[in-house]
Structures are given as structure tokens and as C-alpha cells.
Amino acid sequence: MSRSLIILTCILLFALLSACRDDVELFVSEELALTPPDETGGYQGFYLLNEGNMGSNKATLDFYDFDTGTYKRNIYAERNPDVPKELGDVGNDIQIYGSKLYAVINVSNKVEVMNAQTATRIGQIEIPNCRFIRFHGAYAYVTSYAGPVEINPDYTQRGYLAKVDTATLQVVDECLVGFQPDELTISGGKIYVANSGGYMGSGNTDNYERTVSVIDIETFTEEKRIDVAPNLHRIRTDQQGNLWVSSRGDYKGLPSRLFFIDAQKQAVTDTLDVPVSSCCMVGDSLYVCSVSWSYTSYSNEITYAIVNTQTRKILTRNFITDGTEEEIEIPYSVMVHPASGYIFLTDAGNYVTPGLLYCFNSEGEKLWSVRTGDIPAHFALLK
């Protein structure tokens, strides 16, 4: 199912549930003991940003400590008791750069900035309908839908890329891109932005955006667009400097796919028949999890794939080897520990109640699982 439709569905469900809010379980900070990775590779642990249901102001932050094996839920509220609305409404991305932790809170129109070691609040960057964040030099770059959350085929507000000074946390420049820009990656002096047009395509495939914007990082201007496919979403750079970008498709006859962009040719030169919801690049392997909804079959296609980015071949369509996939409802996000090879996979469940985090060893065998906040979605490894 499209994320936009999921969001709107969650709004309706929240409205129905709000009358009986006393029956909804709200998590306070909680610490649990789990088995840590055999090899940490110098990493202290990771943060997990739970998106929370739109309109409920329930984005939360968890932390897993590799040294002690403890998993702690909802740490932001505990460490920032004076912030009145806590983390905010819909956590959409989380990254660490230098000594700061950046959480992109989509519907709250802000990037929350914290101390990376303590998760205590430093400040915020105000950006409307912000989506994803990456860094280069002294600046952060944040994609913005610019306009309101609104499914509308006649949407007229183009999105932009915000350039943020990481010292002052001020937006210093903006560069227009396509409609509803999502993920971005930075490589070879260029910023590549995946444009989706996600608010505009419902019911009409032709309304979706289908390009990657190429922005020169020095002049901060859009140089060109690379034609890929409708409704783009994820984008990654491999070890050779080439790009991998996913399309969500149109949820009907046009399926989600993964595309290879040759950085020298600045064009798509290969397409892989694998749907992508979330992905993680480790060495020459791209780990993918996906729930691909079709309004033609009214069913989900679920995939746990590994792609070799050198050979551009699908190594497996199921990196889970012990049958645990049978208990996972909605695989939502994947992260692979670069030293131990442990695979961390989240399950969003029904989208409106707490999800689950699974840990698998490098062979795809389940080690443990733990309950998270609502819609566990985004990882950030802490050195």
C-alpha cells in the first residue's frame, strides 16, 4: 500500500480511537536486556526512530546499546522533559553527523537536532513537510515537499532541497526540484534527489514524477534530470559511485522496481525485478525489504532480497533462513551491522499499535525480537 494512503488511513483510525484514548497503551521509557552483536566494529549502538501515527504526535526514539545489550524505548521524552510536544508528528528520517543527531519530523515541519551521545535537545530546523536528510562538508541537505500533506492530482507546489548550516542550524539556501522529492544521496560533487510526485499520482500513473534531479553541490543549482520511472522513493550510492534508485510503481499494473544509474553516463542502464520499501547498502550488497501492494490483486508481495551491486544480480529473495518471515506482518525497515553482519528488521504490524524489531545473525537466523514504538522505521548507527 502507498505510504500516503497508509498515512490517511491512520488519520481516520486515530480519529475513531481518540474517543477511547484511555484504552491506548502509551510507552514510558523502558530498558530491556538483549544479546549484543559478537563484533561491534567500534559502534556503540543504534537509534531507532519510530514514525508514530499521523496526527497523534507519537514519534518516539529508541536506543540499542551494543556494549551492554540493553534496548531502551522512548528515550527522548525522558531526556528532554521540558519539550512540551516531545519529538513530534511522524518521524521520517534519522541521521548522525559529527556530534549531532538529526531527526526529520515530517508533519511537525521540523528537523529535531540532538546531542548524538545523549539525545538531549540542541535545537530545531524549521522546514515544511521535510522528508530526508544527508550531509556534506559544513552543510545538511533536506528534501521538502514544500506544501501541505494533501493527495491532489492538481498539486502545484514543487518541492525543494534545503541547504542548512550545521553550525547555526539555519537554512541558507533552497534549490527547486520536482514534486514531492524523497530520498537523496551525495556523490562525486553532485546531489541526487529522487522525485516521487506521490501526492499527485493516485488514480493516474502519468501524474507521478519519474526523474532524479542532479544538483551541482558547489553552485547549488539543478543541472539536469535523469528519467527513471514513476513514483521514485529510495536512492543509494554504491562503492563504485553508481546509483541505485527505487520506484514504488503505481500499485496497479506498474510494479515497484529497482534501477541502476551509471554515474558516468548519467542514465539508467539496468533494471532489476525486485520491489523496494527499505534498503541498506553494506559493501557490495544491497539488502532490501519490501511490501508491495497491488490494487489489481488486492494483495501484498513481500520480499527480503540481497542484490550484488557489482554483478547487478539478485543473490536471494529471502535473507531470512529459519522461517521467521511467517510471523512478520509488515516488514518496514532494514539495517545491517557493517562489522557483525547482523540484520535488524522492523515490523510495522497494523501501523497503529507498537511494532517489533527483529535481530538476525549474518546467516539469517533469528536471535531475538523486541517491541518498539508505533511504526519502527529509521536507523542511525552511533560510533
C-alpha positions as YAML, in Angstrom:
chain: A
units: angstrom
residues:
- id: 1
  name: MET
  ca: [0.00, 0.00, 0.00]
- id: 2
  name: SER
  ca: [1.27, 3.51, -0.73]
- id: 3
  name: ARG
  ca: [2.66, 5.39, 2.25]
- id: 4
  name: SER
  ca: [0.36, 8.34, 1.52]
- id: 5
  name: LEU
  ca: [-2.72, 6.13, 1.63]
- id: 6
  name: ILE
  ca: [-1.42, 4.44, 4.78]
- id: 7
  name: ILE
  ca: [-1.00, 7.85, 6.40]
- id: 8
  name: LEU
  ca: [-4.53, 8.94, 5.53]
- id: 9
  name: THR
  ca: [-5.91, 5.64, 6.77]
- id: 10
  name: CYS
  ca: [-4.05, 6.13, 10.06]
- id: 11
  name: ILE
  ca: [-5.58, 9.59, 10.46]
- id: 12
  name: LEU
  ca: [-9.07, 8.10, 10.20]
- id: 13
  name: LEU
  ca: [-8.23, 5.28, 12.58]
- id: 14
  name: PHE
  ca: [-6.76, 7.71, 15.09]
- id: 15
  name: ALA
  ca: [-9.91, 9.82, 14.96]
- id: 16
  name: LEU
  ca: [-12.02, 6.75, 15.71]
- id: 17
  name: LEU
  ca: [-9.75, 5.69, 18.54]
- id: 18
  name: SER
  ca: [-9.34, 9.12, 20.13]
- id: 19
  name: ALA
  ca: [-12.68, 8.88, 21.94]
- id: 20
  name: CYS
  ca: [-11.35, 5.90, 23.88]
- id: 21
  name: ARG
  ca: [-7.77, 7.15, 24.33]
- id: 22
  name: ASP
  ca: [-7.69, 5.77, 27.86]
- id: 23
  name: ASP
  ca: [-7.59, 2.30, 26.32]
- id: 24
  name: VAL
  ca: [-4.49, 3.03, 24.21]
- id: 25
  name: GLU
  ca: [-1.18, 1.93, 25.72]
- id: 26
  name: LEU
  ca: [1.38, 4.75, 25.83]
- id: 27
  name: PHE
  ca: [5.00, 3.78, 26.46]
- id: 28
  name: VAL
  ca: [7.17, 5.38, 29.06]
- id: 29
  name: SER
  ca: [10.92, 4.85, 28.93]
- id: 30
  name: GLU
  ca: [11.73, 1.17, 29.40]
- id: 31
  name: GLU
  ca: [15.00, -0.78, 29.37]
- id: 32
  name: LEU
  ca: [15.31, -4.40, 28.22]
- id: 33
  name: ALA
  ca: [18.27, -6.81, 28.17]
- id: 34
  name: LEU
  ca: [19.09, -8.43, 24.79]
- id: 35
  name: THR
  ca: [22.02, -10.25, 23.21]
- id: 36
  name: PRO
  ca: [24.57, -7.80, 21.72]
- id: 37
  name: PRO
  ca: [26.46, -8.39, 18.44]
- id: 38
  name: ASP
  ca: [29.58, -10.57, 18.62]
- id: 39
  name: GLU
  ca: [31.60, -7.79, 16.98]
- id: 40
  name: THR
  ca: [30.77, -4.09, 17.38]
- id: 41
  name: GLY
  ca: [33.25, -2.66, 14.87]
- id: 42
  name: GLY
  ca: [33.65, 0.44, 17.03]
- id: 43
  name: TYR
  ca: [29.92, 1.23, 17.03]
- id: 44
  name: GLN
  ca: [28.26, 1.98, 20.37]
- id: 45
  name: GLY
  ca: [24.77, 1.08, 19.22]
- id: 46
  name: PHE
  ca: [21.94, 2.50, 17.15]
- id: 47
  name: TYR
  ca: [18.96, 4.79, 17.44]
- id: 48
  name: LEU
  ca: [15.62, 3.65, 16.05]
- id: 49
  name: LEU
  ca: [13.13, 6.34, 15.11]
- id: 50
  name: ASN
  ca: [9.51, 5.22, 15.33]
- id: 51
  name: GLU
  ca: [7.34, 7.19, 12.92]
- id: 52
  name: GLY
  ca: [4.18, 7.18, 15.04]
- id: 53
  name: ASN
  ca: [0.68, 7.55, 13.61]
- id: 54
  name: MET
  ca: [-0.03, 10.79, 11.79]
- id: 55
  name: GLY
  ca: [-1.99, 13.26, 13.89]
- id: 56
  name: SER
  ca: [-1.14, 11.52, 17.17]
- id: 57
  name: ASN
  ca: [2.17, 13.28, 17.96]
- id: 58
  name: LYS
  ca: [3.69, 9.88, 18.78]
- id: 59
  name: ALA
  ca: [7.07, 9.80, 17.06]
- id: 60
  name: THR
  ca: [9.46, 8.19, 19.57]
- id: 61
  name: LEU
  ca: [13.13, 7.34, 19.82]
- id: 62
  name: ASP
  ca: [14.63, 4.04, 20.99]
- id: 63
  name: PHE
  ca: [18.29, 3.11, 21.56]
- id: 64
  name: TYR
  ca: [20.07, -0.26, 21.47]
- id: 65
  name: ASP
  ca: [23.43, -0.35, 23.29]
- id: 66
  name: PHE
  ca: [25.85, -2.86, 21.72]
- id: 67
  name: ASP
  ca: [28.18, -2.91, 24.74]
- id: 68
  name: THR
  ca: [25.57, -3.81, 27.34]
- id: 69
  name: GLY
  ca: [22.97, -5.45, 25.12]
- id: 70
  name: THR
  ca: [20.24, -3.20, 26.53]
- id: 71
  name: TYR
  ca: [17.40, -1.86, 24.44]
- id: 72
  name: LYS
  ca: [15.71, 1.28, 25.75]
- id: 73
  name: ARG
  ca: [12.38, 2.56, 24.45]
- id: 74
  name: ASN
  ca: [11.13, 6.13, 24.24]
- id: 75
  name: ILE
  ca: [14.28, 7.87, 25.45]
- id: 76
  name: TYR
  ca: [13.55, 11.32, 24.02]
- id: 77
  name: ALA
  ca: [10.75, 12.10, 26.46]
- id: 78
  name: GLU
  ca: [12.90, 11.06, 29.43]
- id: 79
  name: ARG
  ca: [15.95, 13.06, 28.38]
- id: 80
  name: ASN
  ca: [14.02, 16.13, 27.27]
- id: 81
  name: PRO
  ca: [11.25, 16.55, 29.88]
- id: 82
  name: ASP
  ca: [10.84, 20.27, 29.16]
- id: 83
  name: VAL
  ca: [9.92, 19.84, 25.48]
- id: 84
  name: PRO
  ca: [6.11, 20.18, 25.58]
- id: 85
  name: LYS
  ca: [5.15, 18.12, 22.50]
- id: 86
  name: GLU
  ca: [8.04, 15.65, 22.82]
- id: 87
  name: LEU
  ca: [9.53, 14.51, 19.49]
- id: 88
  name: GLY
  ca: [6.56, 15.43, 17.29]
- id: 89
  name: ASP
  ca: [4.36, 14.12, 14.50]
- id: 90
  name: VAL
  ca: [5.71, 11.44, 12.09]
- id: 91
  name: GLY
  ca: [9.42, 10.66, 12.26]
- id: 92
  name: ASN
  ca: [10.59, 10.33, 8.65]
- id: 93
  name: ASP
  ca: [14.40, 10.03, 8.80]
- id: 94
  name: ILE
  ca: [17.28, 9.98, 11.29]
- id: 95
  name: GLN
  ca: [21.00, 10.52, 10.72]
- id: 96
  name: ILE
  ca: [24.14, 11.22, 12.76]
- id: 97
  name: TYR
  ca: [26.68, 13.77, 11.54]
- id: 98
  name: GLY
  ca: [29.59, 14.83, 13.69]
- id: 99
  name: SER
  ca: [28.40, 15.21, 17.28]
- id: 100
  name: LYS
  ca: [24.75, 15.79, 16.38]
- id: 101
  name: LEU
  ca: [21.74, 13.53, 15.87]
- id: 102
  name: TYR
  ca: [19.19, 14.79, 13.35]
- id: 103
  name: ALA
  ca: [15.59, 13.50, 13.33]
- id: 104
  name: VAL
  ca: [13.38, 14.63, 10.45]
- id: 105
  name: ILE
  ca: [9.83, 15.07, 11.80]
- id: 106
  name: ASN
  ca: [7.70, 15.33, 8.71]
- id: 107
  name: VAL
  ca: [4.26, 16.67, 9.72]
- id: 108
  name: SER
  ca: [5.72, 18.79, 12.53]
- id: 109
  name: ASN
  ca: [7.68, 20.61, 9.78]
- id: 110
  name: LYS
  ca: [11.00, 20.40, 11.60]
- id: 111
  name: VAL
  ca: [14.31, 18.66, 11.93]
- id: 112
  name: GLU
  ca: [14.95, 17.98, 15.60]
- id: 113
  name: VAL
  ca: [18.66, 18.30, 16.46]
- id: 114
  name: MET
  ca: [20.10, 16.46, 19.46]
- id: 115
  name: ASN
  ca: [23.41, 15.57, 21.05]
- id: 116
  name: ALA
  ca: [24.35, 12.27, 19.42]
- id: 117
  name: GLN
  ca: [25.67, 10.77, 22.66]
- id: 118
  name: THR
  ca: [22.85, 11.77, 24.99]
- id: 119
  name: ALA
  ca: [19.84, 12.51, 22.71]
- id: 120
  name: THR
  ca: [19.34, 15.80, 24.58]
- id: 121
  name: ARG
  ca: [17.84, 18.58, 22.51]
- id: 122
  name: ILE
  ca: [20.10, 21.20, 20.93]
- id: 123
  name: GLY
  ca: [17.55, 22.94, 18.71]
- id: 124
  name: GLN
  ca: [15.43, 22.54, 15.61]
- id: 125
  name: ILE
  ca: [15.44, 23.45, 11.92]
- id: 126
  name: GLU
  ca: [12.08, 24.56, 10.54]
- id: 127
  name: ILE
  ca: [11.39, 23.09, 7.09]
- id: 128
  name: PRO
  ca: [7.84, 22.45, 5.80]
- id: 129
  name: ASN
  ca: [6.88, 18.85, 5.08]
- id: 130
  name: CYS
  ca: [10.52, 17.77, 5.38]
- id: 131
  name: ARG
  ca: [11.41, 14.25, 4.28]
- id: 132
  name: PHE
  ca: [15.07, 13.09, 4.26]
- id: 133
  name: ILE
  ca: [18.46, 14.48, 5.27]
- id: 134
  name: ARG
  ca: [22.09, 13.94, 4.15]
- id: 135
  name: PHE
  ca: [25.35, 15.83, 4.74]
- id: 136
  name: HIS
  ca: [28.41, 17.19, 3.00]
- id: 137
  name: GLY
  ca: [31.08, 19.46, 4.45]
- id: 138
  name: ALA
  ca: [29.56, 22.09, 6.73]
- id: 139
  name: TYR
  ca: [26.02, 21.62, 5.44]
- id: 140
  name: ALA
  ca: [22.98, 19.42, 5.80]
- id: 141
  name: TYR
  ca: [20.68, 18.92, 2.82]
- id: 142
  name: VAL
  ca: [16.99, 18.24, 3.45]
- id: 143
  name: THR
  ca: [14.27, 17.37, 0.94]
- id: 144
  name: SER
  ca: [10.95, 19.17, 1.37]
- id: 145
  name: TYR
  ca: [7.56, 18.63, -0.22]
- id: 146
  name: ALA
  ca: [7.12, 22.38, 0.48]
- id: 147
  name: GLY
  ca: [3.32, 22.20, 0.54]
- id: 148
  name: PRO
  ca: [0.77, 20.56, 2.85]
- id: 149
  name: VAL
  ca: [0.02, 16.85, 3.24]
- id: 150
  name: GLU
  ca: [-2.63, 16.51, 0.55]
- id: 151
  name: ILE
  ca: [-3.50, 13.84, -2.02]
- id: 152
  name: ASN
  ca: [-4.26, 16.06, -5.01]
- id: 153
  name: PRO
  ca: [-3.68, 15.35, -8.74]
- id: 154
  name: ASP
  ca: [-3.58, 19.13, -9.33]
- id: 155
  name: TYR
  ca: [-0.91, 19.81, -6.71]
- id: 156
  name: THR
  ca: [1.01, 22.91, -7.88]
- id: 157
  name: GLN
  ca: [3.77, 23.34, -5.28]
- id: 158
  name: ARG
  ca: [7.11, 21.96, -6.44]
- id: 159
  name: GLY
  ca: [9.40, 20.58, -3.78]
- id: 160
  name: TYR
  ca: [12.86, 21.82, -2.94]
- id: 161
  name: LEU
  ca: [16.16, 20.89, -1.36]
- id: 162
  name: ALA
  ca: [17.10, 22.98, 1.68]
- id: 163
  name: LYS
  ca: [20.75, 23.74, 2.44]
- id: 164
  name: VAL
  ca: [21.34, 24.06, 6.19]
- id: 165
  name: ASP
  ca: [24.40, 25.40, 8.04]
- id: 166
  name: THR
  ca: [25.15, 22.68, 10.63]
- id: 167
  name: ALA
  ca: [26.78, 25.22, 12.98]
- id: 168
  name: THR
  ca: [23.91, 27.72, 13.13]
- id: 169
  name: LEU
  ca: [21.06, 25.31, 12.19]
- id: 170
  name: GLN
  ca: [19.79, 27.95, 9.75]
- id: 171
  name: VAL
  ca: [18.53, 27.35, 6.21]
- id: 172
  name: VAL
  ca: [20.92, 29.29, 3.97]
- id: 173
  name: ASP
  ca: [19.65, 28.33, 0.50]
- id: 174
  name: GLU
  ca: [16.97, 26.42, -1.40]
- id: 175
  name: CYS
  ca: [17.01, 24.63, -4.75]
- id: 176
  name: LEU
  ca: [13.77, 23.76, -6.56]
- id: 177
  name: VAL
  ca: [13.46, 20.14, -7.70]
- id: 178
  name: GLY
  ca: [10.46, 18.02, -8.73]
- id: 179
  name: PHE
  ca: [7.15, 17.39, -6.99]
- id: 180
  name: GLN
  ca: [7.34, 15.59, -3.63]
- id: 181
  name: PRO
  ca: [11.09, 14.82, -3.50]
- id: 182
  name: ASP
  ca: [12.02, 11.91, -1.26]
- id: 183
  name: GLU
  ca: [15.45, 10.39, -0.63]
- id: 184
  name: LEU
  ca: [18.73, 11.90, -1.70]
- id: 185
  name: THR
  ca: [22.36, 10.81, -1.97]
- id: 186
  name: ILE
  ca: [25.59, 12.76, -2.46]
- id: 187
  name: SER
  ca: [28.38, 11.50, -4.72]
- id: 188
  name: GLY
  ca: [31.07, 12.94, -6.97]
- id: 189
  name: GLY
  ca: [30.24, 16.56, -6.27]
- id: 190
  name: LYS
  ca: [26.57, 16.03, -7.10]
- id: 191
  name: ILE
  ca: [23.40, 15.72, -5.04]
- id: 192
  name: TYR
  ca: [20.89, 13.26, -6.48]
- id: 193
  name: VAL
  ca: [17.24, 13.65, -5.43]
- id: 194
  name: ALA
  ca: [14.53, 11.07, -6.12]
- id: 195
  name: ASN
  ca: [11.32, 12.90, -7.11]
- id: 196
  name: SER
  ca: [8.09, 10.99, -6.44]
- id: 197
  name: GLY
  ca: [5.03, 13.09, -7.24]
- id: 198
  name: GLY
  ca: [3.41, 10.86, -4.64]
- id: 199
  name: TYR
  ca: [0.56, 13.24, -3.80]
- id: 200
  name: MET
  ca: [-0.41, 13.59, -7.46]
- id: 201
  name: GLY
  ca: [-0.38, 10.10, -8.90]
- id: 202
  name: SER
  ca: [-3.34, 8.46, -7.16]
- id: 203
  name: GLY
  ca: [-5.58, 7.15, -9.92]
- id: 204
  name: ASN
  ca: [-3.33, 8.32, -12.77]
- id: 205
  name: THR
  ca: [0.13, 6.90, -13.41]
- id: 206
  name: ASP
  ca: [1.02, 9.77, -15.73]
- id: 207
  name: ASN
  ca: [0.75, 12.28, -12.85]
- id: 208
  name: TYR
  ca: [3.67, 10.79, -10.94]
- id: 209
  name: GLU
  ca: [7.13, 12.32, -11.16]
- id: 210
  name: ARG
  ca: [9.70, 9.98, -12.75]
- id: 211
  name: THR
  ca: [13.05, 11.75, -12.54]
- id: 212
  name: VAL
  ca: [16.16, 12.09, -10.39]
- id: 213
  name: SER
  ca: [17.27, 15.71, -10.01]
- id: 214
  name: VAL
  ca: [21.03, 16.23, -10.39]
- id: 215
  name: ILE
  ca: [22.27, 19.23, -8.37]
- id: 216
  name: ASP
  ca: [25.79, 20.62, -8.54]
- id: 217
  name: ILE
  ca: [26.90, 20.88, -4.92]
- id: 218
  name: GLU
  ca: [29.15, 23.92, -5.46]
- id: 219
  name: THR
  ca: [26.65, 26.13, -7.31]
- id: 220
  name: PHE
  ca: [23.63, 24.51, -5.65]
- id: 221
  name: THR
  ca: [21.68, 24.54, -8.90]
- id: 222
  name: GLU
  ca: [19.77, 21.76, -10.65]
- id: 223
  name: GLU
  ca: [21.82, 20.78, -13.72]
- id: 224
  name: LYS
  ca: [19.57, 18.14, -15.23]
- id: 225
  name: ARG
  ca: [17.10, 15.37, -14.53]
- id: 226
  name: ILE
  ca: [17.58, 11.68, -15.21]
- id: 227
  name: ASP
  ca: [14.45, 9.90, -16.41]
- id: 228
  name: VAL
  ca: [13.87, 6.70, -14.42]
- id: 229
  name: ALA
  ca: [10.30, 5.55, -13.65]
- id: 230
  name: PRO
  ca: [7.14, 6.82, -11.93]
- id: 231
  name: ASN
  ca: [6.94, 7.45, -8.17]
- id: 232
  name: LEU
  ca: [10.61, 7.28, -7.12]
- id: 233
  name: HIS
  ca: [11.50, 6.70, -3.47]
- id: 234
  name: ARG
  ca: [14.87, 5.30, -2.28]
- id: 235
  name: ILE
  ca: [18.30, 6.18, -3.68]
- id: 236
  name: ARG
  ca: [21.77, 4.89, -2.74]
- id: 237
  name: THR
  ca: [25.36, 5.22, -3.97]
- id: 238
  name: ASP
  ca: [27.42, 2.02, -4.30]
- id: 239
  name: GLN
  ca: [31.18, 1.60, -3.82]
- id: 240
  name: GLN
  ca: [31.80, 2.34, -7.50]
- id: 241
  name: GLY
  ca: [29.96, 5.68, -7.26]
- id: 242
  name: ASN
  ca: [26.96, 4.46, -9.25]
- id: 243
  name: LEU
  ca: [23.36, 4.95, -8.17]
- id: 244
  name: TRP
  ca: [20.53, 2.62, -7.19]
- id: 245
  name: VAL
  ca: [17.06, 4.12, -7.16]
- id: 246
  name: SER
  ca: [13.70, 2.51, -6.48]
- id: 247
  name: SER
  ca: [10.26, 3.19, -7.88]
- id: 248
  name: ARG
  ca: [7.13, 2.47, -5.86]
- id: 249
  name: GLY
  ca: [5.22, 1.90, -9.10]
- id: 250
  name: ASP
  ca: [1.53, 2.80, -9.34]
- id: 251
  name: TYR
  ca: [0.18, 0.00, -7.08]
- id: 252
  name: LYS
  ca: [-1.71, -1.39, -10.10]
- id: 253
  name: GLY
  ca: [-0.16, -2.73, -13.29]
- id: 254
  name: LEU
  ca: [3.17, -0.97, -12.80]
- id: 255
  name: PRO
  ca: [5.12, -2.75, -10.03]
- id: 256
  name: SER
  ca: [7.84, -1.43, -7.73]
- id: 257
  name: ARG
  ca: [11.30, -1.91, -9.25]
- id: 258
  name: LEU
  ca: [14.99, -1.21, -8.62]
- id: 259
  name: PHE
  ca: [17.01, 0.76, -11.20]
- id: 260
  name: PHE
  ca: [20.75, 1.11, -11.79]
- id: 261
  name: ILE
  ca: [22.06, 4.51, -12.90]
- id: 262
  name: ASP
  ca: [25.55, 4.59, -14.42]
- id: 263
  name: ALA
  ca: [27.17, 7.68, -12.87]
- id: 264
  name: GLN
  ca: [29.36, 8.31, -15.92]
- id: 265
  name: LYS
  ca: [26.53, 8.02, -18.43]
- id: 266
  name: GLN
  ca: [24.03, 9.72, -16.09]
- id: 267
  name: ALA
  ca: [21.37, 7.31, -17.32]
- id: 268
  name: VAL
  ca: [19.54, 4.13, -16.33]
- id: 269
  name: THR
  ca: [21.37, 1.13, -17.79]
- id: 270
  name: ASP
  ca: [19.81, -1.76, -15.86]
- id: 271
  name: THR
  ca: [16.55, -2.70, -14.13]
- id: 272
  name: LEU
  ca: [16.06, -5.40, -11.51]
- id: 273
  name: ASP
  ca: [12.77, -7.16, -10.92]
- id: 274
  name: VAL
  ca: [12.73, -6.56, -7.18]
- id: 275
  name: PRO
  ca: [10.36, -4.28, -5.22]
- id: 276
  name: VAL
  ca: [11.87, -1.95, -2.60]
- id: 277
  name: SER
  ca: [10.35, -0.41, 0.53]
- id: 278
  name: SER
  ca: [13.55, -0.08, 2.55]
- id: 279
  name: CYS
  ca: [17.19, -0.83, 1.77]
- id: 280
  name: CYS
  ca: [20.64, -0.82, 3.32]
- id: 281
  name: MET
  ca: [23.96, -0.76, 1.46]
- id: 282
  name: VAL
  ca: [26.82, -2.74, 3.08]
- id: 283
  name: GLY
  ca: [29.92, -3.24, 0.95]
- id: 284
  name: ASP
  ca: [28.78, -4.61, -2.41]
- id: 285
  name: SER
  ca: [25.48, -5.89, -1.01]
- id: 286
  name: LEU
  ca: [22.17, -4.04, -1.06]
- id: 287
  name: TYR
  ca: [19.76, -5.52, 1.47]
- id: 288
  name: VAL
  ca: [16.11, -4.91, 0.58]
- id: 289
  name: CYS
  ca: [12.83, -5.47, 2.34]
- id: 290
  name: SER
  ca: [9.55, -4.71, 0.66]
- id: 291
  name: VAL
  ca: [5.80, -4.86, 1.00]
- id: 292
  name: SER
  ca: [4.46, -4.18, -2.48]
- id: 293
  name: TRP
  ca: [0.69, -3.62, -2.55]
- id: 294
  name: SER
  ca: [-1.35, -4.16, -5.73]
- id: 295
  name: TYR
  ca: [-4.88, -2.85, -6.29]
- id: 296
  name: THR
  ca: [-5.13, -5.35, -9.14]
- id: 297
  name: SER
  ca: [-4.65, -8.46, -6.99]
- id: 298
  name: TYR
  ca: [-5.56, -6.78, -3.67]
- id: 299
  name: SER
  ca: [-2.60, -8.45, -2.03]
- id: 300
  name: ASN
  ca: [0.93, -7.73, -0.82]
- id: 301
  name: GLU
  ca: [4.11, -9.14, -2.32]
- id: 302
  name: ILE
  ca: [6.71, -9.41, 0.45]
- id: 303
  name: THR
  ca: [10.42, -9.59, -0.35]
- id: 304
  name: TYR
  ca: [13.65, -9.92, 1.67]
- id: 305
  name: ALA
  ca: [16.32, -9.64, -1.01]
- id: 306
  name: ILE
  ca: [20.07, -9.19, -1.31]
- id: 307
  name: VAL
  ca: [21.43, -7.60, -4.50]
- id: 308
  name: ASN
  ca: [25.10, -7.78, -5.50]
- id: 309
  name: THR
  ca: [25.84, -4.25, -6.72]
- id: 310
  name: GLN
  ca: [28.94, -5.30, -8.70]
- id: 311
  name: THR
  ca: [27.30, -8.06, -10.72]
- id: 312
  name: ARG
  ca: [23.84, -6.43, -10.53]
- id: 313
  name: LYS
  ca: [22.34, -9.83, -9.71]
- id: 314
  name: ILE
  ca: [19.76, -10.81, -7.08]
- id: 315
  name: LEU
  ca: [21.56, -13.19, -4.72]
- id: 316
  name: THR
  ca: [18.44, -14.18, -2.79]
- id: 317
  name: ARG
  ca: [14.84, -13.11, -2.44]
- id: 318
  name: ASN
  ca: [14.71, -14.17, 1.20]
- id: 319
  name: PHE
  ca: [17.63, -13.45, 3.52]
- id: 320
  name: ILE
  ca: [15.62, -14.96, 6.42]
- id: 321
  name: THR
  ca: [16.56, -18.64, 6.54]
- id: 322
  name: ASP
  ca: [14.75, -20.06, 9.57]
- id: 323
  name: GLY
  ca: [11.10, -19.46, 8.71]
- id: 324
  name: THR
  ca: [10.70, -16.35, 10.90]
- id: 325
  name: GLU
  ca: [9.19, -14.47, 7.97]
- id: 326
  name: GLU
  ca: [5.95, -16.33, 8.70]
- id: 327
  name: GLU
  ca: [5.47, -14.30, 11.91]
- id: 328
  name: ILE
  ca: [6.31, -10.89, 10.39]
- id: 329
  name: GLU
  ca: [3.27, -8.90, 9.27]
- id: 330
  name: ILE
  ca: [4.65, -5.77, 7.55]
- id: 331
  name: PRO
  ca: [8.46, -5.64, 7.13]
- id: 332
  name: TYR
  ca: [9.15, -1.92, 7.21]
- id: 333
  name: SER
  ca: [12.85, -1.16, 7.54]
- id: 334
  name: VAL
  ca: [16.17, -2.98, 7.35]
- id: 335
  name: MET
  ca: [19.66, -2.17, 8.66]
- id: 336
  name: VAL
  ca: [22.75, -4.42, 8.57]
- id: 337
  name: HIS
  ca: [25.57, -4.06, 11.10]
- id: 338
  name: PRO
  ca: [28.70, -3.49, 8.97]
- id: 339
  name: ALA
  ca: [31.02, -5.47, 11.28]
- id: 340
  name: SER
  ca: [28.98, -8.41, 12.59]
- id: 341
  name: GLY
  ca: [26.66, -8.78, 9.62]
- id: 342
  name: TYR
  ca: [23.68, -8.90, 11.99]
- id: 343
  name: ILE
  ca: [20.45, -7.97, 10.22]
- id: 344
  name: PHE
  ca: [17.98, -5.71, 12.04]
- id: 345
  name: LEU
  ca: [14.47, -5.73, 10.60]
- id: 346
  name: THR
  ca: [11.37, -3.90, 11.80]
- id: 347
  name: ASP
  ca: [7.75, -4.98, 11.57]
- id: 348
  name: ALA
  ca: [5.13, -2.20, 11.45]
- id: 349
  name: GLY
  ca: [2.32, -4.64, 12.27]
- id: 350
  name: ASN
  ca: [-1.04, -2.92, 11.78]
- id: 351
  name: TYR
  ca: [0.50, 0.60, 11.69]
- id: 352
  name: VAL
  ca: [-1.48, 1.86, 14.70]
- id: 353
  name: THR
  ca: [-0.07, -0.18, 17.59]
- id: 354
  name: PRO
  ca: [3.53, -0.89, 18.71]
- id: 355
  name: GLY
  ca: [5.73, -2.69, 16.19]
- id: 356
  name: LEU
  ca: [8.59, -5.14, 16.57]
- id: 357
  name: LEU
  ca: [12.34, -5.13, 15.99]
- id: 358
  name: TYR
  ca: [13.95, -8.42, 14.92]
- id: 359
  name: CYS
  ca: [17.63, -9.28, 15.09]
- id: 360
  name: PHE
  ca: [19.05, -12.00, 12.79]
- id: 361
  name: ASN
  ca: [22.62, -13.25, 12.57]
- id: 362
  name: SER
  ca: [24.51, -13.00, 9.28]
- id: 363
  name: GLU
  ca: [23.07, -16.38, 8.26]
- id: 364
  name: GLY
  ca: [19.51, -15.09, 8.55]
- id: 365
  name: GLU
  ca: [18.63, -16.93, 11.78]
- id: 366
  name: LYS
  ca: [16.57, -15.10, 14.39]
- id: 367
  name: LEU
  ca: [18.38, -14.19, 17.60]
- id: 368
  name: TRP
  ca: [15.72, -12.10, 19.32]
- id: 369
  name: SER
  ca: [12.83, -9.69, 18.86]
- id: 370
  name: VAL
  ca: [11.60, -6.76, 20.95]
- id: 371
  name: ARG
  ca: [8.60, -4.45, 20.97]
- id: 372
  name: THR
  ca: [9.15, -0.89, 19.73]
- id: 373
  name: GLY
  ca: [7.04, 2.24, 19.32]
- id: 374
  name: ASP
  ca: [4.45, 2.69, 16.58]
- id: 375
  name: ILE
  ca: [5.80, 2.11, 13.04]
- id: 376
  name: PRO
  ca: [9.52, 1.48, 13.72]
- id: 377
  name: ALA
  ca: [11.16, 2.89, 10.64]
- id: 378
  name: HIS
  ca: [14.61, 4.52, 10.63]
- id: 379
  name: PHE
  ca: [18.04, 3.52, 12.00]
- id: 380
  name: ALA
  ca: [21.15, 5.58, 12.83]
- id: 381
  name: LEU
  ca: [24.37, 3.83, 13.90]
- id: 382
  name: LEU
  ca: [26.33, 5.59, 16.66]
- id: 383
  name: LYS
  ca: [30.15, 5.47, 16.64]
...
